[in-house]
Amino acid sequence: MGHEFSVERLEYLTSHLDRYVDDGRFPGYSCLVTRHGEEAYFRAFGQRDVERNLSMDRDTVVRIYSMSKPVTSVALMTLYEQGKFQLDDPVSKFIPSWSDLSVYEGGDGEAMVTSPSTEPVTIKHLLTHTSGLTYGFMNSHPVDALYRNASIGGERQGSTLQDMIDDLADVPLTFTPGSRWNYSVATDVCGYLVQLFSDTDLDVFVRERITKPLGMSDTGYQVPASSKDKFAACYRYKRGGGFELQDDPTTSPYHQRPTFFSGGGGMVATIDDYGRFAQMMLNRGEFGGHRVLGRKTVEYMVTNHMPGNVDLAAMGQPVFSETSYHGIGFGLGFSVVLDPAAAGVLDSPGEFAWGGAASTYFWVDPLEDMTVVFLTQLLPSSTHPIRRELKTLIYQAIAN
């Protein structure tokens, strides 16, 4: 069958992405597209380490930040398949300190008013980001400040997932569970539950159940010693244009095994590694003769789980996340396209995706039998509209 892309039209993609590097907006990038199980496009261009003049290569290891979330969600669902829990189980069934959570009502600081939650946080709420949890960096809600003050989310040196769970028991939810959608530390809590149900550290569980079977040898919670020289620098956007060094790859904490295994944002990977994960999801749970999830489980995960099948725009005031809101729903760990016209970009209904803080992105399109992985290392992901541009430039090149 072949990949059925126009090679000539894919040059639009190359020219556009190369300009990002030539104009000093990205240090470097790599992009991998597959269709019908065949590689249709790959390019790595620019530098993984500008200061040392090292090129961005196919085997470059990068921080994938929130692209860790789909991996953690898959890890938790492998345990669901073993009967370890039900999706509607209250989290307090397994974390007793969460039995009496409160919900924000108004005010801030010492004047904050809360009330007992009328609904328990369930495991499904965690997977769908409808739990009422938040992120301290949001700066959009008075509860966010409580997260920052308590350094919730692995911010303290030597902290653990257990520390985060204990801290969250004392902080109010931002809303009644199930009533809104809000990006949050919920996937870190999912990582904690993986440890609890499996009696195994999260990094070990993910390696044994997902990355090793799929051949993702450079993916994990620290840079493998054998790949330390392939690790990219991370940059942050500099006001006025360009970028500046944020994390030096030679002194980065990613070279050490962490004490806080962030299922929400702590992993590193290469483009081929993550491409294997994406292909496993496209194949409905199997890749290279190894089955990670059952077919029905994958189909369930990439179904929209918002109440009434509404999009994220109908689930509360939009705040930062790694997706747009109109025409987009959310499954169990993935955004899900409901209506490409409402989303305002070339796409297919049923496409599922997620991205990371350093402008990384991936999507899987079952309708077109296609996967896309894009890697770079520029914080924050909102700096450039690269994700929408990638959709246009790749979909326009489909020839059949």
Salt bridges, closest charged atoms under 4 A:
GLU4 OE1 - HIS36 NE2 2.97
ASP18 OD2 - ARG43 NH2 2.86
ASP23 OD2 - ARG25 NH2 3.41
GLU39 OE1 - ARG58 NH2 2.61
ASP49 OD2 - ARG52 NH1 2.89
ASP57 OD2 - ARG48 NH1 3.19
ASP59 OD2 - LYS230 NZ 3.82
ASP89 OD1 - LYS93 NZ 3.62
ASP167 OD2 - ARG156 NH1 3.20
ASP201 OD2 - ARG257 NH2 3.03
ASP203 OD2 - ARG257 NE 2.66
ASP229 OD1 - LYS228 NZ 3.50
GLU244 OE2 - ARG236 NH1 3.52
ASP247 OD2 - ARG63 NH2 3.02
ASP248 OD2 - ARG52 NH2 3.15
ASP272 OD2 - ARG58 NE 2.79
GLU299 OE2 - ARG284 NE 3.30
GLU299 OE2 - ARG295 NH1 3.03
GLU322 OE1 - ARG387 NH1 2.67
ASP347 OD2 - LYS391 NZ 2.76
GLU351 OE1 - LYS391 NZ 2.75
GLU368 OE1 - ARG35 NH2 2.61
ASP369 OD2 - HIS36 ND1 3.02
GLU389 OE1 - HIS16 NE2 2.87
